[in-house]
Amino acid sequence: RLASNPGSYQCKQELQITRKILEYVDILFVNKEEAACLAGTKPSDIKETMKKLFKAGVKMTVITDSENGSFFYDGTLMLHMGVYPITPVAKTGAGDAYASGFLTAITRHKKPEEAMKWGSANAAGVIQIFGAQRGLCSKGRLLKYIAAYPAIVPHIYS
């Protein structure tokens, strides 16, 4: 299985090569600008972007959009989740922290809805501390964030 997290360099300098691997990607992690670049859509059109990435072969697309939360699509289920009300100190590493939390949940056979919570919790931990790694959460800390904000859950994105 393949999870991919191409960055802005791959979207700008290696776009055609990056697009060619999409058919092999099980889980794609990108921010909304990177997603739009790969899909050839507008960053504001999250739905169309996710649908185009699915048509390109991506099995699961996860898009982060800073304080607007995150989005998920697997060809059937389209979800949106808001962010936990955390005051950020720095945003460096938030997307990578989200991806690692989400991927950890998926490898533990959690549903996408739960994986989105794990990703959001891990990102919340990282944005409270300067640096991309020091705020990464243990499983216990992830679950504390999730328990602290029971109303913030993924919902169907329509």
C-alpha positions as CSV (number, residue, x, y, z in Angstrom):
1,R,0.0,0.0,0.0
2,L,1.1,3.5,-0.7
3,A,0.5,6.7,1.2
4,S,1.8,9.9,-0.5
5,N,2.3,13.5,0.7
6,P,3.6,15.4,-2.3
7,G,4.5,19.0,-1.5
8,S,4.5,22.3,-3.4
9,Y,7.8,21.4,-5.1
10,Q,6.2,18.2,-6.7
11,C,3.2,20.3,-7.8
12,K,5.3,23.0,-9.4
13,Q,8.5,21.2,-10.6
14,E,7.4,17.6,-11.1
15,L,3.7,17.9,-11.7
16,Q,3.5,15.4,-14.6
17,I,5.5,12.8,-12.8
18,T,3.5,13.3,-9.6
19,R,0.2,12.9,-11.5
20,K,1.4,9.7,-13.0
21,I,1.8,8.0,-9.6
22,L,-1.7,9.0,-8.4
23,E,-3.2,5.8,-9.8
24,Y,-1.0,3.8,-7.3
25,V,-1.8,5.9,-4.3
26,D,-4.0,4.4,-1.5
27,I,-4.0,7.5,0.7
28,L,-3.1,11.0,-0.6
29,F,-2.4,13.7,2.0
30,V,-2.3,17.3,0.6
31,N,-3.3,20.8,1.5
32,K,-6.0,22.4,-0.6
33,E,-3.6,24.3,-2.8
34,E,-1.5,21.2,-3.5
35,A,-4.7,19.2,-4.2
36,A,-6.0,21.7,-6.6
37,C,-2.7,21.8,-8.4
38,L,-2.7,18.0,-8.8
39,A,-6.3,17.9,-9.9
40,G,-6.2,21.0,-12.2
41,T,-9.0,22.6,-10.2
42,K,-9.5,25.8,-8.2
43,P,-8.4,25.6,-4.5
44,S,-11.9,26.8,-3.5
45,D,-13.6,23.8,-5.1
46,I,-12.8,21.0,-2.6
47,K,-15.5,18.6,-3.9
48,E,-14.5,18.8,-7.5
49,T,-10.9,18.5,-6.5
50,M,-11.5,15.3,-4.5
51,K,-13.6,13.8,-7.3
52,K,-10.9,14.4,-9.9
53,L,-8.2,12.9,-7.7
54,F,-10.4,9.8,-7.2
55,K,-10.9,9.6,-11.0
56,A,-7.1,9.8,-11.3
57,G,-6.9,6.6,-9.2
58,V,-6.4,7.8,-5.6
59,K,-8.3,5.5,-3.3
60,M,-8.5,7.9,-0.3
61,T,-7.9,11.7,-0.5
62,V,-7.3,13.7,2.7
63,I,-7.1,17.5,2.2
64,T,-6.1,19.9,5.0
65,D,-7.3,23.5,4.9
66,S,-5.7,25.2,7.9
67,E,-8.4,26.7,10.2
68,N,-11.1,25.4,7.9
69,G,-10.4,21.8,8.9
70,S,-9.9,18.7,6.8
71,F,-11.7,16.8,4.1
72,F,-11.9,13.1,3.2
73,Y,-13.1,11.3,0.1
74,D,-12.9,7.6,-0.9
75,G,-15.3,7.6,-3.9
76,T,-18.3,7.0,-1.7
77,L,-17.9,8.9,1.6
78,M,-17.1,12.6,1.5
79,L,-16.5,14.1,5.0
80,H,-15.5,17.4,6.5
81,M,-14.1,18.0,10.0
82,G,-13.6,21.3,11.7
83,V,-10.6,22.0,13.9
84,Y,-10.2,21.9,17.6
85,P,-10.3,25.4,19.2
86,I,-6.6,25.6,19.9
87,T,-4.7,28.9,19.7
88,P,-1.8,28.2,17.4
89,V,1.7,29.3,18.4
90,A,3.1,28.1,15.0
91,K,1.7,26.1,12.2
92,T,4.9,24.4,11.0
93,G,4.4,20.7,10.7
94,A,0.6,20.7,11.2
95,G,-0.2,19.0,7.9
96,D,2.5,16.3,8.5
97,A,1.2,15.8,12.1
98,Y,-2.3,15.4,10.7
99,A,-1.2,12.9,8.2
100,S,0.7,10.8,10.8
101,G,-2.2,10.8,13.1
102,F,-4.7,9.8,10.4
103,L,-2.4,7.1,9.0
104,T,-1.8,5.7,12.5
105,A,-5.5,5.3,13.0
106,I,-6.0,3.7,9.6
107,T,-3.2,1.2,10.2
108,R,-5.0,0.3,13.4
109,H,-8.1,-0.4,11.4
110,K,-10.0,2.7,12.5
111,K,-12.7,4.1,10.3
112,P,-12.0,7.4,8.4
113,E,-14.2,9.4,10.8
114,E,-12.0,8.3,13.7
115,A,-8.8,8.8,11.7
116,M,-9.8,12.4,11.0
117,K,-10.1,12.9,14.7
118,W,-6.6,11.4,15.3
119,G,-5.2,13.6,12.6
120,S,-6.8,16.7,14.0
121,A,-5.7,16.0,17.5
122,N,-2.1,15.4,16.5
123,A,-2.1,18.7,14.5
124,A,-3.6,20.5,17.5
125,G,-0.7,19.3,19.6
126,V,1.9,20.4,17.1
127,I,0.6,23.9,16.6
128,Q,0.9,24.7,20.3
129,I,4.7,24.4,20.3
130,F,7.4,25.9,18.1
131,G,8.9,23.2,15.9
132,A,7.4,20.5,13.8
133,Q,8.0,17.5,16.1
134,R,7.9,18.6,19.8
135,G,4.2,18.7,20.0
136,L,3.5,15.4,18.4
137,C,1.0,13.4,20.5
138,S,1.1,10.0,22.2
139,K,-2.0,7.9,21.8
140,G,-3.1,9.0,25.3
141,R,-2.8,12.6,24.4
142,L,-4.6,12.2,21.1
143,L,-7.5,10.6,23.0
144,K,-7.6,13.4,25.5
145,Y,-8.0,16.0,22.7
146,I,-10.8,14.0,21.1
147,A,-12.6,13.6,24.5
148,A,-12.2,17.3,25.3
149,Y,-14.1,18.3,22.1
150,P,-16.9,15.7,21.6
151,A,-18.9,18.0,19.4
152,I,-16.2,18.4,16.9
153,V,-16.6,15.3,14.6
154,P,-16.5,14.6,10.9
155,H,-19.8,15.0,9.1
156,I,-21.0,14.4,5.6
157,Y,-19.7,17.1,3.2
158,S,-22.4,18.0,0.7
